[in-house]
Amino acid sequence: MKKIYDFVVVGAGPAGLMIAKELSAARQSVLLVDIKKELSKVHRSCCTMLINEPNTHGETVRFVDNDLYFEKTGITVKYGHPYVKLVKSSRLSTGGNKLTMVNRENGVALPYTKEIILRNLLEESLANGVDVLTETAGIRAENIDGRVKVTLRDNHTRTLKEVWCRACFAADGCNSQIVTGLELFRTRKYFGSYRVASYFLDEVEYPNWDSWITCLGKGHTPWGKGQIYMVPKYLPDAKKGDKPILDVFCGTPCGLPAKMGLDWFLTEGPFREWFHNAKIVHKAACVLNFYTCIMNPVEGNIVVVGDAAAFIETYCQSALMYGYLASQAALKVLSTGKGYDEYTSFWRESFEYCHPGEIEKALQAFGLGRLEDEQLNYIFSLTNDEEYAGYVSENTAGYVMQKAIMGHIDQIRKERPEIAAVIEQHWKSSAEDNVHQ
Ligand SMILES: Cc1cc2nc3c(=O)[nH]c(=O)nc-3n(C[C@H](O)[C@H](O)[C@H](O)COP(=O)(O)OP(=O)(O)OC[C@H]3O[C@@H](n4cnc5c(N)ncnc54)[C@H](O)[C@@H]3O)c2cc1C
């Protein structure tokens, strides 16, 4: 490691790797730092579905020749591995009733393998001459006399070291350490925290290989809180013709052990018969701290990118896109002295959670699980045989679900007025009401 670089990138997820690759391709000296030992290994839970709904966070991303193609940005990210086309997205009650969104032509989402994207970007970055420090944490970034001093800590020796650069990128994810040391951190509002545990499972007897399943309702977890998700995807070493495995997630409000919730769901939950012979082939976990977005993601020469600036998640695809755009902005600043304003404006316009009301709407869809199981079973019995056009997207699925349920409100008012009152009230609930569910 040198003492001075053009750029230091803290965090080697999709955002950080994209920045490192792009800046090094433009012949800038780049140091990439991550706390992980092996940068392309994925230990953080992530469904890794390509959210293929057009204009997701201002961009439309699709597979072209098995690579990720970003229509508006015009970039291609190397993939070259199998992916899954899911045609349905269902909310499933404990009694097995559903609310289902469908897109048979394009799919509701296309799960892929994150490790492959990270591996390809890392190879390209290394080939361009990026210096990489693994098992090292970015602790602090400070603007000093037009440059940035970045303090790093070696995970093994716990010793601190300093490195200087023209600009530093905080791409260290949704619990960013770098961001907590910046003034702009004070602009954020904290909602709560969530734990997630997930297993890749082989040999499941599963009836929904074409669907993204979200289990809603108290009876899916031992404590009546949290959510279960299931997504088929391919292992990093999958070959053409291999079957996908099932990635199963349990998310719980913090304080509750997500792994215990997941084990309970698999062995005692309402759909336990799917998992009698299941074999765990990989485990992952994470903690999510829910904050409002950073509206001005640039402080001096420190640029906050991807999940580090976001309300929970930008998605991998958008972390790649914002990483690309942030790298181009930094190159523009080098040549013209300006460039970050454009990046900031695009971030605010394109990232839906920067818009008023979007966090509340997404959390309302997420928080439906706080209804009683019997109430959800009844509501989903009305939608069970229907299909609604839609995608897997935090920013639009809530609207589709609300419309679908409210399409039955006259019947609900007549048959179950107490449930009608609860559901009508639910669409007025706050982010705080729902985040702890
Ligand atoms: C349960 C769950 C499901 C999801 N499902 C999807 C999905 O279906 N589709 C999708 O596209 N996205 C999904 N996401 C979101 C996706 O994982 C993120 O949006 C994406 O990974 C963000 O990329 P990033 O580069 O900004 O951050 P990250 O991928 O979090 O990368 C941050 C990197 O920084 C490193 N790091 C952290 N702290 C430090 C530090 N102090 N110093 C140095 N390095 C550090 C980490 O090790 C990591 O490598 C999901 C996330 C979760 C939690």
The ligand as a Tripos MOL2 file, in Angstrom:
@<TRIPOS>MOLECULE
LIG
   53    58     1     0     0
SMALL
NO_CHARGES

@<TRIPOS>ATOM
      1 C1        -32.3250   -9.5080    2.8610 C.3       1 LIG1
      2 C2        -31.8700   -8.6980    1.6720 C.ar      1 LIG1
      3 C3        -32.3850   -8.9680    0.4310 C.ar      1 LIG1
      4 C4        -31.9650   -8.2350   -0.6790 C.ar      1 LIG1
      5 N1        -32.4470   -8.5390   -1.9060 N.ar      1 LIG1
      6 C5        -31.9800   -7.9090   -3.0050 C.ar      1 LIG1
      7 C6        -32.4190   -8.2670   -4.3030 C.ar      1 LIG1
      8 O1        -33.2760   -9.1270   -4.4780 O.2       1 LIG1
      9 N2        -31.8670   -7.6300   -5.3650 N.ar      1 LIG1
     10 C7        -30.9110   -6.6920   -5.2230 C.ar      1 LIG1
     11 O2        -30.4070   -6.1970   -6.2400 O.2       1 LIG1
     12 N3        -30.5130   -6.2910   -4.0120 N.ar      1 LIG1
     13 C8        -31.0140   -6.8760   -2.8950 C.ar      1 LIG1
     14 N4        -30.5970   -6.4990   -1.6550 N.ar      1 LIG1
     15 C9        -29.8170   -5.2730   -1.5290 C.3       1 LIG1
     16 C10       -28.3650   -5.4160   -1.9220 C.3       1 LIG1
     17 O3        -27.7660   -6.4060   -1.1450 O.3       1 LIG1
     18 C11       -27.6930   -4.0750   -1.6990 C.3       1 LIG1
     19 O4        -28.4910   -3.0070   -2.1500 O.3       1 LIG1
     20 C12       -26.3390   -4.0220   -2.4270 C.3       1 LIG1
     21 O5        -25.4990   -5.0790   -2.0210 O.3       1 LIG1
     22 C13       -25.6760   -2.6820   -2.1170 C.3       1 LIG1
     23 O6        -24.3700   -2.6600   -2.6070 O.3       1 LIG1
     24 P1        -23.2810   -1.7250   -1.9160 P.3       1 LIG1
     25 O7        -22.0400   -1.9320   -2.6900 O.co2     1 LIG1
     26 O8        -23.8030   -0.3610   -1.7470 O.co2     1 LIG1
     27 O9        -23.1230   -2.3040   -0.4260 O.3       1 LIG1
     28 P2        -22.7280   -3.7770    0.0650 P.3       1 LIG1
     29 O10       -23.0590   -4.7960   -0.9270 O.co2     1 LIG1
     30 O11       -23.2820   -3.8980    1.4410 O.co2     1 LIG1
     31 O12       -21.1350   -3.7060    0.1470 O.3       1 LIG1
     32 C14       -20.4880   -3.0100    1.1700 C.3       1 LIG1
     33 C15       -19.0820   -3.5730    1.3100 C.3       1 LIG1
     34 O13       -18.3990   -2.7980    2.3090 O.3       1 LIG1
     35 C16       -17.7110   -3.6570    3.1890 C.3       1 LIG1
     36 N5        -17.6010   -2.9140    4.4540 N.ar      1 LIG1
     37 C17       -18.5550   -2.6540    5.3670 C.ar      1 LIG1
     38 N6        -18.0740   -1.8660    6.3330 N.ar      1 LIG1
     39 C18       -16.7690   -1.6320    6.0200 C.ar      1 LIG1
     40 C19       -15.7520   -0.8560    6.6200 C.ar      1 LIG1
     41 N7        -15.9360   -0.1280    7.7450 N.pl3     1 LIG1
     42 N8        -14.5290   -0.8320    6.0280 N.ar      1 LIG1
     43 C20       -14.3100   -1.5290    4.8740 C.ar      1 LIG1
     44 N9        -15.2600   -2.2550    4.2570 N.ar      1 LIG1
     45 C21       -16.4650   -2.2900    4.8160 C.ar      1 LIG1
     46 C22       -18.5640   -4.9160    3.2370 C.3       1 LIG1
     47 O14       -17.7670   -6.0300    3.6280 O.3       1 LIG1
     48 C23       -19.0460   -5.0200    1.7980 C.3       1 LIG1
     49 O15       -18.1730   -5.7650    1.0030 O.3       1 LIG1
     50 C24       -31.0120   -7.1990   -0.5280 C.ar      1 LIG1
     51 C25       -30.4740   -6.9380    0.7450 C.ar      1 LIG1
     52 C26       -30.9070   -7.6740    1.8270 C.ar      1 LIG1
     53 C27       -30.3170   -7.3620    3.1710 C.3       1 LIG1
@<TRIPOS>BOND
     1     1     2 1
     2     2     3 ar
     3     2    52 ar
     4     3     4 ar
     5     4     5 ar
     6     4    50 ar
     7     5     6 ar
     8     6     7 ar
     9     6    13 1
    10     7     8 2
    11     7     9 ar
    12     9    10 ar
    13    10    11 2
    14    10    12 ar
    15    12    13 ar
    16    13    14 ar
    17    14    15 1
    18    14    50 ar
    19    15    16 1
    20    16    17 1
    21    16    18 1
    22    18    19 1
    23    18    20 1
    24    20    21 1
    25    20    22 1
    26    22    23 1
    27    23    24 1
    28    24    25 2
    29    24    26 1
    30    24    27 1
    31    27    28 1
    32    28    29 2
    33    28    30 1
    34    28    31 1
    35    31    32 1
    36    32    33 1
    37    33    34 1
    38    33    48 1
    39    34    35 1
    40    35    36 1
    41    35    46 1
    42    36    37 ar
    43    36    45 ar
    44    37    38 ar
    45    38    39 ar
    46    39    40 ar
    47    39    45 ar
    48    40    41 1
    49    40    42 ar
    50    42    43 ar
    51    43    44 ar
    52    44    45 ar
    53    46    47 1
    54    46    48 1
    55    48    49 1
    56    50    51 ar
    57    51    52 ar
    58    52    53 1
@<TRIPOS>SUBSTRUCTURE
     1 LIG1         1 GROUP 0 **** ****
